[in-house]
């Protein structure tokens, strides 16, 4: 009968289909397991071993790392290993307030900061921690994360306190804000040295409450020739004097300076109407004039760009020569300078702009020629 004939075929086909489906599912699960195993095997293991020591011929060498948005721990570890292997004892790293307290005061999202500090300490590196970047709850709606008015200075001071307290055994230097003499970095509004001096006072006081031994860096001033009344910012030399006039002197232990060379070599003479590496000497003169000659300076950003199409770039060979001379100048000629941390060691991903031509190492950890020559210099090798 036709009906019985069909049912007979179905009775034979269904078990076969079930067996085939189980076989396909098993094969897929096996393939997935292999992929997972291979993925785990290809990713370097992340362990924190005994503390390393940075071996260098120049203890003032440093770099500005960019680990703020690096999410994979093995990449953080490898970056910091390569800094040590290059021979630079100092790093500047950014620890945004908004990442730790994104939704409310005291939220305490410290996992990423802990990871960076842990691996930096394991590599024997001295961390200069840059603090700033405002969470949404601490600024008016639709303002920049770089906007902080005086109503929330106390809240920022609380963050500074918690950061310094948490890392009091690992971090001895903190920078308060970044380039406050630029309107962009001051939240797209007119710069205000007196208001920054007040921010510095609040942050300094809270930092010292958490750890009296921590050193507070003020300034981090951008080198600029902005004319008086400019909407873009204020000349760094004028701004520094305005900070002193506003009473900032007691509230920073070290001046943070930014020293970009443009097309000029490190030994190009300093001049008030020029931006070059030696402009740092003019900041030093202002400190001395204000009775602050006993305080050191740290260069927390600086360097040269070898982008072939950028008008202020230098050739790659020149960049290497200028960078090594800058490190050497800091050691040999500037006893008042404690460290020179050049921008930037590595980006987690390509910037795809001229910024990529400031780096020492590619995003995939390939050392550039400048890295290898800096390493050779730190090892004291002449060849």
C-alpha positions as CSV (number, residue, x, y, z in Angstrom):
1,X,0.0,0.0,0.0
2,X,1.3,3.5,-0.8
3,X,0.9,4.8,2.7
4,X,2.8,1.9,4.2
5,X,5.5,2.3,1.6
6,X,6.0,6.0,2.6
7,X,6.0,5.3,6.3
8,X,8.6,2.6,5.7
9,X,10.9,5.0,4.0
10,X,10.4,7.6,6.7
11,X,11.1,5.0,9.4
12,X,14.4,4.3,7.7
13,X,15.4,7.9,6.8
14,X,14.7,9.7,10.1
15,X,17.2,7.7,12.2
16,X,19.8,8.3,9.5
17,X,19.1,12.1,9.5
18,X,19.4,12.2,13.3
19,X,22.7,10.3,13.2
20,X,24.0,12.7,10.5
21,X,22.9,15.8,12.5
22,X,24.6,14.5,15.6
23,X,27.8,13.9,13.6
24,X,27.7,17.4,12.1
25,X,27.1,18.9,15.6
26,X,29.9,16.9,17.0
27,X,32.2,18.0,14.2
28,X,31.3,21.7,14.8
29,X,31.9,21.4,18.5
30,X,35.2,19.8,17.9
31,X,36.2,22.6,15.5
32,X,35.1,25.2,18.0
33,X,37.2,23.6,20.7
34,X,40.2,23.5,18.4
35,X,39.8,27.2,17.6
36,X,39.5,28.1,21.3
37,X,42.6,26.1,22.1
38,X,44.6,27.6,19.3
39,X,43.5,31.1,20.3
40,X,44.6,30.6,23.8
41,X,47.9,29.1,22.7
42,X,48.6,32.1,20.4
43,X,48.0,34.6,23.1
44,X,51.0,35.1,25.4
45,X,50.4,34.1,29.0
46,X,50.2,37.0,31.5
47,X,52.1,36.5,34.7
48,X,53.7,39.0,37.0
49,X,57.1,37.7,37.9
50,X,59.8,39.1,40.2
51,X,60.4,42.8,39.9
52,X,62.8,43.7,37.0
53,X,65.4,46.4,37.0
54,X,65.9,49.0,34.3
55,X,69.5,49.0,33.1
56,X,70.4,52.3,31.5
57,X,73.3,54.7,30.9
58,X,70.9,57.6,31.3
59,X,68.5,57.6,34.4
60,X,66.5,60.6,33.0
61,X,65.2,58.7,29.9
62,X,61.5,58.3,29.7
63,X,58.6,57.9,27.4
64,X,54.9,58.8,27.4
65,X,53.0,55.5,27.2
66,X,49.4,55.4,25.8
67,X,47.8,52.5,27.7
68,X,44.6,54.2,28.7
69,X,42.6,52.4,26.1
70,X,44.6,49.2,25.8
71,X,42.3,46.5,27.0
72,X,44.3,43.3,26.7
73,X,46.6,42.7,29.6
74,X,49.3,40.9,27.6
75,X,49.6,44.0,25.4
76,X,50.0,46.2,28.5
77,X,52.6,43.9,29.9
78,X,54.5,43.7,26.6
79,X,54.5,47.4,26.1
80,X,56.0,48.0,29.5
81,X,58.5,45.2,29.0
82,X,59.7,46.9,25.8
83,X,60.0,50.2,27.6
84,X,62.3,48.5,30.2
85,X,64.2,46.7,27.5
86,X,64.8,50.0,25.7
87,X,66.4,51.4,28.9
88,X,63.9,54.1,29.9
89,X,63.2,54.1,33.7
90,X,60.4,56.7,33.5
91,X,56.9,56.6,32.0
92,X,54.0,59.0,31.9
93,X,50.6,57.4,31.9
94,X,47.1,58.8,31.9
95,X,44.6,57.7,34.5
96,X,41.2,59.4,33.6
97,X,38.9,60.2,36.5
98,X,35.9,59.4,34.3
99,X,37.1,55.8,33.9
100,X,37.2,55.2,37.6
101,X,34.0,57.1,38.6
102,X,31.9,57.1,35.4
103,X,28.5,57.3,37.0
104,X,28.9,58.6,40.6
105,X,31.4,59.7,43.1
106,X,33.4,56.9,44.8
107,X,32.3,54.3,42.2
108,X,35.8,52.8,42.2
109,X,36.3,51.1,38.8
110,X,40.0,50.5,39.4
111,X,40.7,47.3,37.5
112,X,42.4,48.9,34.5
113,X,44.5,51.3,36.6
114,X,45.5,48.4,38.9
115,X,46.6,46.4,35.9
116,X,48.8,49.1,34.4
117,X,50.4,50.0,37.8
118,X,51.0,46.3,38.6
119,X,52.9,45.7,35.4
120,X,54.8,49.0,35.5
121,X,56.0,48.2,39.0
122,X,57.0,44.6,37.9
123,X,59.1,46.1,35.2
124,X,60.8,48.5,37.6
125,X,59.4,51.6,36.0
126,X,58.8,54.9,37.7
127,X,55.2,56.1,36.9
128,X,54.3,59.7,36.5
129,X,50.5,59.5,36.7
130,X,48.6,62.2,34.8
131,X,45.1,62.8,36.3
132,X,42.2,64.5,34.7
133,X,39.2,63.9,32.4
134,X,35.9,64.7,33.9
135,X,32.9,62.2,34.3
136,X,29.5,63.4,33.1
137,X,28.1,63.8,36.6
138,X,30.8,66.4,37.4
139,X,30.2,68.8,34.5
140,X,27.4,70.6,32.8
141,X,25.5,68.6,30.1
142,X,27.0,68.7,26.6
143,X,30.4,70.0,27.8
144,X,33.8,68.4,27.1
145,X,35.3,65.9,29.5
146,X,38.0,68.5,29.8
147,X,35.6,71.0,31.4
148,X,35.8,71.3,35.2
149,X,34.5,74.3,37.0
150,X,35.3,75.2,40.6
151,X,32.1,73.7,41.9
152,X,33.6,70.3,41.3
153,X,37.2,70.9,42.3
154,X,36.5,69.2,45.7
155,X,35.2,66.1,43.9
156,X,38.3,66.0,41.7
157,X,40.3,66.4,44.9
158,X,38.6,63.3,46.3
159,X,39.6,61.3,43.2
160,X,43.2,62.6,43.6
161,X,43.1,61.5,47.2
162,X,41.9,58.0,46.4
163,X,44.4,57.5,43.6
164,X,47.3,58.6,45.7
165,X,46.2,56.6,48.7
166,X,45.6,53.4,46.6
167,X,49.0,53.6,44.9
168,X,51.1,55.2,47.6
169,X,53.6,52.3,47.5
170,X,53.9,52.4,43.6
171,X,53.3,55.9,42.4
172,X,55.4,58.8,43.6
173,X,54.6,61.5,41.0
174,X,51.2,62.8,39.8
175,X,50.4,65.5,37.2
176,X,47.4,67.7,37.8
177,X,45.6,68.3,34.5
178,X,47.1,68.7,31.0
179,X,48.0,71.8,29.0
180,X,45.6,74.1,30.9
181,X,46.9,77.0,28.8
182,X,45.1,75.7,25.8
183,X,41.3,76.4,25.5
184,X,40.8,72.9,24.0
185,X,42.3,71.3,27.1
186,X,40.5,73.7,29.4
187,X,37.1,72.5,28.1
188,X,36.7,74.7,25.0
189,X,36.6,77.9,27.0
190,X,38.9,80.8,27.8
191,X,42.0,79.7,29.8
192,X,42.2,80.9,33.4
193,X,45.5,80.6,35.2
194,X,44.0,81.7,38.5
195,X,41.3,79.0,38.4
196,X,44.0,76.4,37.5
197,X,46.0,77.6,40.5
198,X,42.9,77.0,42.7
199,X,42.5,73.5,41.2
200,X,46.1,72.8,41.9
201,X,45.7,74.0,45.5
202,X,42.8,71.6,46.1
203,X,44.5,68.6,44.4
204,X,47.8,69.2,46.1
205,X,46.2,69.4,49.5
206,X,44.3,66.2,49.1
207,X,47.3,64.4,47.6
208,X,49.4,65.3,50.5
209,X,46.7,64.1,52.9
210,X,46.8,60.7,51.2
211,X,50.6,60.5,51.0
212,X,52.8,63.3,52.3
213,X,55.7,62.0,50.2
214,X,54.0,62.1,46.8
215,X,55.4,64.7,44.4
216,X,52.8,66.9,42.7
217,X,53.5,68.2,39.2
218,X,51.8,71.4,38.1
219,X,51.6,73.0,34.7
220,X,52.1,70.4,31.9
221,X,52.0,73.5,29.8
222,X,51.8,73.4,26.0
223,X,54.5,75.4,24.2
224,X,52.6,78.0,22.2
225,X,53.0,81.6,20.9
226,X,49.4,82.5,21.2
227,X,49.1,86.3,21.3
228,X,47.4,88.1,24.2
229,X,43.6,87.7,24.1
230,X,43.8,84.6,21.8
231,X,40.7,82.4,21.8
232,X,43.0,79.4,21.4
233,X,45.1,79.7,24.5
234,X,47.9,81.6,26.3
235,X,51.6,81.7,25.8
236,X,53.1,79.2,28.2
237,X,55.7,81.7,29.5
238,X,53.0,84.2,30.3
239,X,50.7,81.5,31.8
240,X,53.4,80.3,34.1
241,X,54.0,83.8,35.5
242,X,50.2,84.2,35.9
243,X,50.2,81.0,37.9
244,X,52.8,82.5,40.3
245,X,50.9,85.7,40.5
246,X,47.8,83.7,41.5
247,X,49.7,82.1,44.4
248,X,50.4,78.6,42.9
249,X,54.0,78.3,44.1
250,X,53.2,76.4,47.4
251,X,51.0,73.9,45.5
252,X,53.4,72.1,43.2
253,X,56.7,70.3,43.9
254,X,57.8,69.9,40.2
255,X,56.9,71.8,37.1
256,X,55.7,69.6,34.2
257,X,56.7,71.0,30.8
258,X,56.1,70.0,27.2
259,X,59.0,70.3,24.9
260,X,58.4,69.7,21.2
261,X,61.2,70.5,18.8
262,X,59.4,71.1,15.6
263,X,62.1,71.3,12.9
264,X,64.8,72.5,15.2
265,X,67.6,70.4,16.9
266,X,67.7,70.2,20.7
267,X,70.5,72.8,20.9
268,X,68.7,75.5,18.9
269,X,68.9,78.4,21.3
270,X,65.8,79.2,23.4
271,X,63.9,82.3,22.4
272,X,60.6,83.7,23.6
273,X,59.3,84.0,20.1
274,X,60.2,80.4,19.1
275,X,59.0,76.9,19.9
276,X,61.8,74.5,20.3
277,X,63.1,71.9,22.7
278,X,65.3,74.5,24.6
279,X,62.2,76.6,25.4
280,X,62.2,74.6,28.6
281,X,65.1,76.9,29.7
282,X,62.8,79.9,29.6
283,X,60.3,78.2,31.9
284,X,63.2,77.5,34.2
285,X,64.2,81.2,34.2
286,X,60.7,82.2,35.3
287,X,60.8,79.7,38.2
288,X,64.1,81.2,39.3
289,X,62.8,84.7,39.1
290,X,59.9,83.7,41.4
291,X,62.1,82.1,44.0
292,X,61.4,78.6,42.9
293,X,64.8,77.7,41.7
294,X,65.1,74.7,44.0
295,X,62.2,72.9,42.3
296,X,63.0,70.6,39.4
297,X,61.3,70.3,36.0
298,X,60.1,67.2,34.3
299,X,59.4,67.1,30.6
300,X,56.3,64.9,30.4
301,X,55.7,65.3,26.6
302,X,58.0,66.2,23.8
303,X,59.8,65.0,20.8
304,X,60.0,65.1,17.0
305,X,57.8,63.9,14.2
306,X,59.2,62.4,11.0
307,X,56.0,62.4,8.9
308,X,57.2,63.0,5.3
309,X,54.3,65.4,4.5
310,X,54.0,67.4,7.7
311,X,55.5,70.9,7.4
312,X,57.1,70.7,10.9
313,X,58.6,67.3,10.4
314,X,62.2,66.2,10.3
315,X,63.8,63.4,8.4
316,X,63.8,60.0,10.1
317,X,67.6,60.1,10.6
318,X,67.4,63.6,12.1
319,X,64.7,62.5,14.4
320,X,66.9,59.8,15.8
321,X,69.8,62.2,16.3
322,X,67.6,64.8,17.9
323,X,66.0,62.4,20.3
324,X,69.2,60.9,21.5
325,X,70.7,64.4,21.9
326,X,67.6,65.5,23.9
327,X,68.1,62.6,26.3
328,X,71.8,63.4,26.5
329,X,71.2,67.2,27.0
330,X,68.8,66.4,29.9
331,X,71.6,64.4,31.5
332,X,74.6,66.5,30.8
333,X,73.4,70.1,30.5
334,X,70.2,70.4,32.7
335,X,70.9,69.4,36.3
336,X,67.5,70.9,37.2
337,X,65.7,68.5,34.9
338,X,64.8,65.1,36.5
339,X,63.2,63.3,33.6
340,X,62.4,63.7,29.9
341,X,59.4,61.5,28.8
342,X,59.0,61.8,25.1
343,X,55.8,61.3,23.2
344,X,54.8,58.6,22.4
345,X,56.0,55.1,22.9
346,X,53.2,53.1,21.2
347,X,49.5,53.5,20.3
348,X,47.1,50.5,20.9
349,X,45.9,51.1,17.3
350,X,47.1,53.2,14.4
351,X,46.1,56.9,14.7
352,X,46.2,57.1,10.9
353,X,47.4,60.6,11.2
354,X,50.8,62.4,11.6
355,X,50.6,61.2,15.3
356,X,51.8,57.8,14.2
357,X,55.1,59.3,13.3
358,X,55.9,60.2,16.9
359,X,55.9,56.6,18.1
360,X,58.9,54.3,19.0
361,X,57.0,51.0,18.5
362,X,54.2,50.0,16.1
363,X,50.8,48.8,17.4
364,X,51.9,45.2,16.7
365,X,55.1,45.7,18.7
366,X,57.5,46.1,15.9
367,X,60.4,48.3,17.1
368,X,61.1,51.2,14.9
369,X,64.7,52.3,14.1
370,X,64.4,55.0,16.7
371,X,63.6,52.4,19.4
372,X,66.7,50.4,18.5
373,X,69.0,53.4,18.5
374,X,67.6,54.6,21.8
375,X,68.2,51.1,23.2
376,X,71.7,51.2,21.9
377,X,72.2,54.6,23.5
378,X,70.8,53.4,26.9
379,X,73.2,50.5,26.8
380,X,76.1,52.9,26.3
381,X,77.1,51.3,23.0
382,X,79.0,53.5,20.5
383,X,78.6,51.1,17.5
